[in-house]
Amino acid sequence: MIAASEIGAPLLAESDDGYNVLVGSTAVKPLLFKSYADHPNVLNAALHSTAAGRYQILYRWWRIYKAQMFLRDFSPISQDRYALQQLREHGALPYIDAGKFELAVAKCANVWASLPGAGRDGNDMMALLAPFLPYILAALGLIGGAFGIAWGRKSAQTATAQAAAAKSDAVAQVRTEQVAEAQANADAQKAGSDAAAARTAVDNAVAAKPADEVRNELSNWTR
């Protein structure tokens, strides 16, 4: 759920399940790092952030927890251990075990700004829970058997279809922007060519006139 909130289903599908994602990525333009040897520590100047990985971990915090927890690398397992430690430290685990996910989210909303309750940019709680709701209810014993499994699969398929649609819309938007940019460049080039042609025509006209005539015309303009 944290990864779905921080990264989103489309980008999870376009990466190594989010574990190699840099902040500022989108499904259309994923920014991915290549090595799990350590936190990449790449600063996104526009966002003033070094967040990376499935849980968008900041480098300044990673350094501390890497030493405290004896994490040898930035591998998926190390990232999972970091996230679990955050849930533990902020008291969210008992609420997760009890199925009280809204309370669990509230406990760690100050860690992940995309979570509901973190501020104006937080995601919607029900939108995040929807793909997992059948499994949550099954875990609580409220649904089960073939019905619960079928519902879970249907929800997962719906979430996948929605993610694919979102990616398609994003690709279409980028293509529209690219076409508009290309047209603007073409218009600018044409305007530049027209201006150059006009300057050449003026220069030729001036060059064709006797010097005395040009001086007289300039004198008349300045009177």
C-alpha positions in Angstrom: 0.0 0.0 0.0 2.9 2.4 0.8 4.4 1.7 -2.6 1.1 2.1 -4.4 0.7 5.5 -2.6 4.3 6.7 -3.2 4.8 5.4 -6.7 1.5 4.3 -8.1 0.6 1.1 -9.9 1.6 2.2 -13.5 5.2 3.1 -12.4 5.5 -0.1 -10.3 4.7 -2.1 -13.5 7.4 -0.1 -15.5 10.1 -0.7 -12.9 11.5 -3.4 -10.7 8.3 -3.2 -8.6 9.4 0.2 -7.6 12.7 -0.8 -5.9 14.8 1.0 -8.5 12.8 4.2 -8.9 14.1 7.7 -8.4 12.0 10.6 -7.2 10.3 12.5 -10.1 9.6 9.4 -12.1 6.4 8.7 -14.0 5.3 5.6 -15.9 5.9 7.4 -19.2 9.3 8.8 -18.2 10.7 6.4 -15.5 13.9 7.5 -13.8 15.6 4.3 -12.7 18.9 3.6 -11.0 21.0 0.6 -12.0 22.8 -0.7 -8.9 21.4 -1.8 -5.5 24.9 -1.6 -3.9 23.9 1.5 -2.0 21.3 4.3 -2.0 21.9 6.2 -5.3 21.8 9.6 -3.5 20.7 11.4 -6.7 19.4 14.9 -6.0 16.4 16.0 -8.0 17.0 19.7 -8.0 13.4 20.6 -9.1 11.9 18.7 -6.2 14.9 19.2 -3.8 14.8 15.5 -2.9 17.0 12.5 -2.9 14.1 10.0 -2.4 14.7 6.6 -4.0 13.4 3.1 -4.0 10.0 1.5 -3.5 9.4 3.5 -0.4 11.0 6.7 -1.6 13.7 6.8 1.1 15.6 10.0 1.6 19.4 9.6 1.6 19.9 11.6 4.9 17.6 9.1 6.7 19.0 6.0 4.9 22.6 6.8 6.1 21.4 6.6 9.7 19.3 3.5 9.4 21.9 1.7 7.3 24.4 2.1 10.1 21.9 1.3 12.9 20.4 -1.8 11.2 23.6 -3.0 9.6 22.1 -2.9 6.2 24.8 -3.9 3.7 23.1 -2.6 0.5 20.0 -0.9 -1.0 18.5 -4.2 -2.2 14.8 -4.8 -2.1 15.2 -6.8 1.2 17.0 -3.9 2.8 14.4 -1.4 1.6 11.7 -3.6 3.0 13.5 -3.8 6.3 13.8 0.0 6.4 10.0 0.4 5.8 9.1 -2.2 8.4 11.3 -0.4 10.9 9.5 2.9 10.2 6.1 1.1 10.8 7.5 -0.3 14.0 8.9 2.9 15.3 5.8 4.9 14.6 3.5 2.4 16.3 1.7 1.3 13.2 2.2 -2.5 13.4 -0.4 -3.2 16.1 -3.0 -1.4 14.1 -2.1 -3.3 10.9 -2.3 -6.6 12.7 -5.8 -5.6 14.0 -6.9 -4.5 10.5 -7.3 -0.9 11.6 -5.6 0.5 8.5 -6.7 4.1 8.8 -5.2 4.3 12.3 -2.0 2.6 11.0 -1.8 5.1 8.1 -2.3 8.0 10.5 0.6 6.8 12.6 3.1 7.0 9.7 1.6 9.7 7.5 4.4 12.1 8.6 6.9 9.6 7.1 5.3 9.2 3.7 3.8 12.5 2.4 1.6 10.7 -0.2 -0.4 8.8 2.5 -3.9 10.0 3.4 -3.8 12.6 6.2 -0.3 13.7 5.3 -1.5 17.0 3.8 -3.2 18.4 0.8 -1.1 16.1 -1.5 -2.1 12.9 0.3 -3.9 10.2 -1.6 -7.5 9.1 -1.0 -7.8 6.3 1.6 -10.5 4.3 -0.2 -8.7 4.6 -3.5 -5.6 3.0 -1.9 -7.5 0.3 0.0 -9.8 -0.7 -2.9 -7.4 -3.3 -4.5 -6.6 -4.8 -1.1 -10.1 -4.7 0.5 -11.1 -8.3 -0.3 -7.9 -9.6 1.2 -8.4 -7.4 4.3 -11.9 -8.7 4.8 -10.8 -12.3 4.3 -8.0 -11.8 6.9 -10.6 -10.5 9.3 -12.8 -13.5 8.6 -15.6 -11.4 7.1 -15.5 -13.1 3.7 -13.9 -16.3 2.6 -13.9 -19.3 0.3 -14.3 -19.1 -3.5 -16.3 -15.8 -3.2 -13.5 -14.0 -1.4 -10.8 -15.3 -3.8 -12.9 -14.4 -6.9 -13.6 -10.9 -5.5 -9.9 -10.4 -4.8 -9.0 -11.4 -8.3 -11.6 -9.2 -9.8 -10.4 -6.2 -7.7 -6.8 -6.9 -8.8 -7.9 -7.1 -12.5 -9.8 -3.8 -12.1 -6.8 -2.1 -10.5 -4.6 -3.4 -13.3 -7.0 -2.1 -16.0 -7.2 1.3 -14.3 -3.4 1.5 -14.1 -3.1 0.6 -17.8 -5.7 3.2 -18.7 -3.9 5.8 -16.6 -0.6 5.0 -18.4 -2.3 5.2 -21.8 -3.7 8.6 -21.0 -0.3 9.8 -19.8 1.3 8.6 -23.0 -1.3 10.4 -25.1 -0.8 13.6 -23.1 3.0 13.4 -23.7 2.5 12.8 -27.4 0.1 15.8 -27.6 2.6 18.0 -25.9 5.4 16.8 -28.2 3.3 17.6 -31.3 2.5 21.0 -29.9 6.2 21.7 -29.2 7.2 20.6 -32.7 4.6 22.9 -34.2 5.8 25.8 -32.1 9.4 25.2 -33.1 8.3 25.0 -36.8 6.4 28.3 -36.4 9.4 29.9 -34.7 11.7 28.8 -37.5 9.4 30.1 -40.2 9.1 33.4 -38.4 12.9 33.6 -38.2 13.2 32.8 -41.8 10.6 35.5 -42.8 12.4 38.1 -40.6 15.7 37.2 -42.2 14.2 37.4 -45.7 12.8 40.8 -44.8 16.1 42.1 -43.5 17.8 40.9 -46.7 15.2 42.6 -48.9 15.8 45.9 -47.0 19.5 45.6 -47.2 19.3 44.9 -51.0 17.0 47.9 -51.5 19.3 50.2 -49.5 22.3 48.9 -51.4 20.6 49.6 -54.7 20.1 53.3 -53.9 22.8 55.9 -54.3 24.4 57.0 -51.1 23.1 60.6 -51.3 19.5 59.4 -51.7 19.8 57.1 -48.6 21.3 60.0 -46.6 18.4 62.3 -47.6 15.8 59.7 -46.6 17.5 59.2 -43.2 17.6 63.0 -42.7 13.9 63.3 -43.5 13.0 60.6 -41.0 14.9 62.3 -38.2 13.4 65.8 -38.7 
